Amino acid sequence: MTTLKDRLTTDMRTALKARDEITTSTLRMALAAVGVAEVAGKSKRELSDEEVLAVLKKEAKKRVEAATAFADAGRTEQAAKERAEEEVLARYLPAQLSDDDVKAIVSKVIADGGFSGMSAMGQAMKAVQAEVAGRADGGMVAAEVKRQLGA
């Protein structure tokens, strides 16, 4: 079984041969970020697929934030480039849950855990985050937990 890092490398080489500049540059950037994460700490180590996935999520989030900043500044061409890079990274990330799915998961976790009131926000968030496992934006999940606990 190939690792996610191997898949990124293979796809980057394929994109390079196909002269797909956006995919090539985006995957190079992602592999560089993985390399930086591998040498962070006291000694170099090989990252697990979950750790590589975390690096890719972080990079994708940077692209979304940069696209928003460029769009707000009126730099539509740069914003479009950032969005295109985010789309390339999204190919390697797990599918995101819909708003309805998040609402259903939050409702189920709150009911099963017996959480009530805003004092249980931290415990409820921990339980919900374990359930969604990175398939939803943390801010959206927090807003939904807060809404349902406050109701």
PLY file of the C-alpha trace (Angstrom):
ply
format ascii 1.0
element vertex 151
property float x
property float y
property float z
element edge 150
property int vertex1
property int vertex2
end_header
0.00 0.00 0.00
1.38 3.38 -0.94
1.49 6.21 1.51
-0.15 9.57 0.96
3.27 11.17 0.58
4.14 8.67 -2.18
0.86 9.46 -3.91
1.61 13.20 -3.74
5.06 12.60 -5.27
3.70 10.38 -8.04
0.91 12.84 -8.87
3.40 15.73 -8.90
5.60 13.87 -11.41
2.57 13.10 -13.56
1.51 16.76 -13.48
5.05 17.83 -14.32
5.09 15.57 -17.39
1.66 16.88 -18.40
2.91 20.46 -17.94
0.09 21.22 -15.48
1.66 24.21 -13.74
-0.94 24.76 -11.01
-0.98 21.11 -9.91
2.81 20.84 -10.10
3.47 23.96 -8.05
0.76 23.13 -5.52
2.01 19.59 -4.96
5.61 20.84 -4.73
4.47 23.28 -2.04
2.59 20.51 -0.21
5.58 18.16 -0.32
7.83 20.96 0.94
5.45 21.53 3.86
5.50 17.79 4.60
9.31 17.87 4.49
9.40 20.76 6.94
7.07 18.87 9.28
9.30 15.79 9.02
12.39 17.67 10.21
10.58 19.64 12.89
11.56 18.50 16.35
14.73 16.88 17.57
15.23 14.37 14.77
13.97 13.69 11.25
11.16 11.17 11.04
8.70 9.80 8.50
5.19 11.21 8.92
2.18 8.90 9.08
-0.66 9.36 6.60
-2.72 11.07 9.32
0.08 13.56 9.97
0.52 14.22 6.22
-3.25 14.75 6.02
-3.03 17.29 8.86
-0.31 19.18 6.96
-2.47 19.18 3.80
-5.48 20.48 5.75
-3.36 23.28 7.16
-2.09 24.20 3.69
-5.61 24.10 2.23
-6.84 26.38 5.00
-4.02 28.83 4.20
-5.16 28.87 0.56
-8.78 29.60 1.53
-7.71 32.44 3.84
-5.35 33.88 1.22
-8.03 33.72 -1.48
-10.42 35.61 0.78
-7.79 38.25 1.57
-6.90 38.71 -2.10
-10.56 38.91 -3.12
-11.23 41.54 -0.43
-8.26 43.53 -1.71
-9.60 43.41 -5.27
-6.86 41.10 -6.55
-9.14 38.65 -8.32
-6.41 37.00 -10.40
-4.36 36.08 -7.32
-7.52 34.98 -5.47
-8.40 32.65 -8.36
-4.90 31.13 -8.23
-5.25 30.47 -4.48
-8.67 28.86 -5.03
-7.23 26.65 -7.77
-4.43 25.54 -5.42
-7.00 24.78 -2.71
-8.96 22.64 -5.20
-5.82 20.63 -5.97
-5.23 20.01 -2.25
-8.90 19.12 -1.74
-8.38 16.03 -3.93
-6.30 14.52 -1.13
-8.54 15.50 1.79
-11.53 13.50 3.05
-14.91 14.66 1.77
-16.37 17.43 3.91
-19.65 16.90 5.73
-22.66 18.96 4.71
-24.30 21.42 7.13
-27.18 18.99 7.64
-24.78 16.15 8.45
-22.97 18.31 11.01
-26.27 19.32 12.62
-27.33 15.66 12.85
-24.00 14.57 14.36
-24.03 17.41 16.90
-27.62 16.59 17.90
-26.79 12.90 18.32
-23.61 13.54 20.35
-25.34 16.06 22.62
-28.27 13.69 23.21
-26.06 10.63 23.76
-23.64 12.49 26.03
-26.34 14.22 28.01
-24.67 17.61 27.52
-26.71 20.67 28.43
-25.95 24.32 28.93
-22.95 26.35 27.85
-20.85 24.94 30.70
-20.67 21.66 28.75
-19.38 23.35 25.58
-15.81 22.05 25.94
-16.85 18.46 26.62
-19.42 18.51 23.84
-16.89 19.95 21.36
-14.38 17.23 22.24
-16.99 14.52 21.66
-18.22 16.08 18.39
-14.69 16.62 17.03
-13.94 12.94 17.67
-17.06 12.06 15.69
-16.46 14.37 12.69
-12.72 13.55 12.60
-11.62 16.52 10.50
-14.40 16.20 7.95
-15.89 19.58 8.92
-14.57 23.06 9.66
-13.96 23.52 13.38
-15.55 26.97 13.42
-18.74 25.67 11.84
-18.86 22.75 14.30
-18.30 25.09 17.26
-21.06 27.42 16.08
-23.50 24.51 15.75
-22.58 23.08 19.19
-23.01 26.52 20.72
-26.36 26.99 18.98
-27.70 23.65 20.13
-26.41 23.95 23.71
-27.75 27.49 24.02
-31.22 26.51 22.77
0 1
1 2
2 3
3 4
4 5
5 6
6 7
7 8
8 9
9 10
10 11
11 12
12 13
13 14
14 15
15 16
16 17
17 18
18 19
19 20
20 21
21 22
22 23
23 24
24 25
25 26
26 27
27 28
28 29
29 30
30 31
31 32
32 33
33 34
34 35
35 36
36 37
37 38
38 39
39 40
40 41
41 42
42 43
43 44
44 45
45 46
46 47
47 48
48 49
49 50
50 51
51 52
52 53
53 54
54 55
55 56
56 57
57 58
58 59
59 60
60 61
61 62
62 63
63 64
64 65
65 66
66 67
67 68
68 69
69 70
70 71
71 72
72 73
73 74
74 75
75 76
76 77
77 78
78 79
79 80
80 81
81 82
82 83
83 84
84 85
85 86
86 87
87 88
88 89
89 90
90 91
91 92
92 93
93 94
94 95
95 96
96 97
97 98
98 99
99 100
100 101
101 102
102 103
103 104
104 105
105 106
106 107
107 108
108 109
109 110
110 111
111 112
112 113
113 114
114 115
115 116
116 117
117 118
118 119
119 120
120 121
121 122
122 123
123 124
124 125
125 126
126 127
127 128
128 129
129 130
130 131
131 132
132 133
133 134
134 135
135 136
136 137
137 138
138 139
139 140
140 141
141 142
142 143
143 144
144 145
145 146
146 147
147 148
148 149
149 150
